[in-house]
Amino acid sequence: MSTVGSTMCGSLPEARVLLADDSPINQAVTRNMLKHLGISRIDVVDDGRAAVDRASSEDYDLILMDCQMPGMDGYEATRKIRGLLGEDRRPLPIIALSGCVLEGDRERCLENGMSDFLGKPFQLAGLRACLERWL
């Protein structure tokens, strides 16, 4: 049974999302999940430095941030984005995407300025619930 066009996609508002992940496979899977949920305005970058550049020059409703990327990881990128945006702009949800799901990993993400945490591999329902909380 297809959920496209049904209530599965109905309650999420139109949003612009930045996906920062260095894995082409994870990029494709996450992009497809977002599209399935009705999110069509998706920009993708493959490292933290590019995420900081995009977040400082573009307006996003939400960022999905991989924690483990070469060069600048998601933790540092999040801290830089938070510093650049300051307190004057509306809060920007940054959701950690991490394959590390051991005790303390979620807390580390929150301590570094991330808003929420999705452990990889995540399911469509988990992504949807996260988007509903923050959009």
Secondary structure, DSSP 8 states (H G I E B T S, - for coil): ---TTSHHHHTS---EEEEE-S-HHHHHHHHHHHHHTT--EEEEESSHHHHHHHHHHS--SEEEEES--SSS-HHHHHHHHHHHHTTTS----EEEEES--STTHHHHHHHTT-SEEEESS--HHHHHHHHHHH-
